[in-house]
């Protein structure tokens, strides 16, 4: 809904470009989100509404991999930003 809020008003108003476009030729993130995530989301919502059960999948690997990726990303951000914290404190 957030991306549609950005993309649809210019289409409805007849404007050529959305305000958030700035100097880009396209809104890449919105395009990827709408193209890749919207159709499966709509399909999942439809199957939920008609009452078809989802295929059972083991969630164990995701419960391990996702927190490890988060910890790695936080650690990498800390290491990358640590030199700038010293400069700012002085």
N, C-alpha and C positions, 0 to 999 in steps of 0.2 A: 504494500500500500504506500510506503514511503517513496519508492521510485515512481510509482504511478502518479503520485502527487506532484512530482517534479516534471514528468514527461507529458501527462495529459493536458494540463491547463494551456500550454502554448498551442497544442493541437486544436483544442476547443475554441480558443480565442482567435485562431488564424494567424498567430505570430510565427515567424520563421524559425526562431531559436529560443530555447528556454533561457531564463536569466542565469542559471548556474553554469552555462556552457563556457563562458569566459572566452578564451582564445582557442579552445579545442574545436575540432571539426565534428566530433561526436561525443556523446556521453558514454564512454566505454564501459564503466562499471554498471551503469543502469542497463545498457544493452546486454551485457553478459548475464546480469541478474535476471532480467526479463526473459532472455532466450534460454538460459540453462536451468533456472530454478523455478520459474513460474509454471511451465507445463507439468513437471512432476508433482509440484505442489497441488495443482488443480486436480490431477489424476488421483493423488492420495486422498484429497478431500472428497472427491466423487466416490471412491471406493468405500470410504468411511461412511458417507451418507447412505449408500445403498446397502450397507451392512455386510460387505464381504470381508472376511477375516484376512489380516495380513499374513504373509508367509513368515513363519518363525525363523528368526536368525539369532545366533548366539551373540550377545552383546559384550561378552567377556573381553575380546581383544580391544574393542573401542574403550572400555573402561580402564584399560591400562595405557593404551597408546595416546589417547587425548590428554590425560593429565601429564604424561611425560613430555609431550610436545609443548604443553603450556609451561611446564617448568623449564624446559630448554629455551623457550622464547623469552621468558622473564629473565633468565640468567644471561642470555645473550644481550638483551636490552640493558641490563645492569652493567655488564662489562663494557658495552659500547658507550654508555653515557657516563660512566664513572669519571673519566678525565674531565668532562665538562662540569661536573659537580664541584670539583676542586677549584676550577677557574672562577666559577660563579661565587663561591664562598669567600674568595679573597677580596 
